[in-house]
Amino acid sequence: MNRLLLASVFALVAMYSGSAMAAADGAAIYKTKCVACHGAAGVGTPMGPAHAGNEFIKKSKPEEIASVIKNGREGAAKKYKQFAMAMPKQVLADDEVKALVEYMKSLNK
């Protein structure tokens, strides 16, 4: 019984640590790939919309956000017409995209 309890506690700690680690990685990726256009802490700049408080980020499924990160948005698919620059495609590994999406979602909590 004690071993089962101990194993459960370790599993929970590992899950929490993994999630916190992914968020930290997402923040680092955001800092290197996104801050120039979307601003520190996702507040937006004249080059790109805010991610903090962004309805698309709040309401979209992670897969939808990941699709924009991977495929970009330009031409008719461009969502924010007031910004001159289109959203460029980002070349990231799937785990990096997942961490980045988690971080972007965390900006809206």
C-alpha positions in Angstrom: 0.0 0.0 0.0 2.8 2.4 0.9 4.6 1.6 -2.3 1.5 2.4 -4.3 1.1 5.7 -2.6 4.8 6.5 -3.1 4.6 5.6 -6.8 1.5 7.8 -7.2 3.2 10.8 -5.6 6.3 10.3 -7.9 4.0 10.1 -10.9 2.2 13.3 -10.0 5.5 15.1 -9.3 6.9 13.9 -12.7 3.8 15.1 -14.5 3.9 18.5 -12.8 7.6 18.8 -13.5 7.2 17.9 -17.1 4.5 20.5 -17.5 6.5 23.2 -15.8 9.5 22.3 -17.9 7.5 22.5 -21.1 6.2 26.0 -20.1 9.8 27.1 -19.4 10.9 25.8 -22.8 8.0 27.6 -24.4 9.0 30.8 -22.7 12.5 30.5 -24.0 11.3 29.7 -27.5 8.9 32.7 -27.4 11.8 34.9 -26.3 14.0 33.9 -29.3 11.3 33.5 -32.0 8.3 35.7 -31.1 9.3 38.7 -28.9 10.6 40.8 -31.8 7.1 41.0 -33.4 4.7 40.2 -30.5 6.5 41.9 -27.6 7.8 40.8 -24.3 5.0 38.9 -22.4 3.0 38.9 -25.6 1.8 42.5 -25.3 2.1 43.2 -29.0 4.2 45.7 -31.1 3.6 47.8 -34.2 4.8 44.7 -36.1 2.5 42.0 -34.6 -0.6 41.6 -32.5 -0.6 40.9 -28.8 -0.9 37.2 -27.7 -1.9 38.1 -24.1 -5.6 38.8 -24.1 -5.9 37.5 -27.7 -9.3 35.9 -28.4 -7.8 33.5 -31.1 -5.2 32.2 -28.6 -7.8 32.0 -25.8 -10.5 30.1 -27.8 -8.5 28.0 -30.3 -7.5 24.5 -29.8 -3.7 23.9 -29.4 -3.7 22.2 -32.9 -5.1 25.4 -34.5 -2.5 27.6 -32.9 0.3 25.1 -33.8 -0.9 25.2 -37.4 -0.5 29.0 -37.6 3.0 28.7 -36.1 4.1 26.0 -38.5 2.4 27.3 -41.7 2.3 31.0 -41.1 -0.5 33.3 -42.4 -0.1 35.4 -45.5 -2.3 36.7 -48.3 -6.0 36.0 -47.9 -5.2 33.9 -44.8 -3.7 36.8 -43.0 -5.9 37.5 -39.9 -4.6 40.9 -38.7 -4.7 43.1 -41.8 -3.5 46.2 -39.9 0.0 44.7 -39.6 2.1 45.1 -42.7 4.1 41.9 -42.1 2.5 38.5 -42.6 3.1 35.7 -40.0 6.0 33.8 -41.3 6.3 30.0 -41.1 8.4 28.8 -38.2 10.6 25.8 -38.4 10.4 24.1 -35.0 10.2 20.5 -33.8 6.8 19.3 -32.7 7.7 19.3 -29.0 8.9 22.9 -29.4 5.7 23.9 -31.0 3.7 22.2 -28.2 5.8 24.0 -25.6 5.3 27.3 -27.4 1.6 26.9 -27.6 1.4 26.0 -23.9 3.3 29.2 -23.1 1.1 31.3 -25.4 -2.0 29.9 -23.7 -0.5 30.7 -20.3 -0.3 34.4 -21.3 -4.1 34.3 -21.3 -4.7 33.0 -17.8 
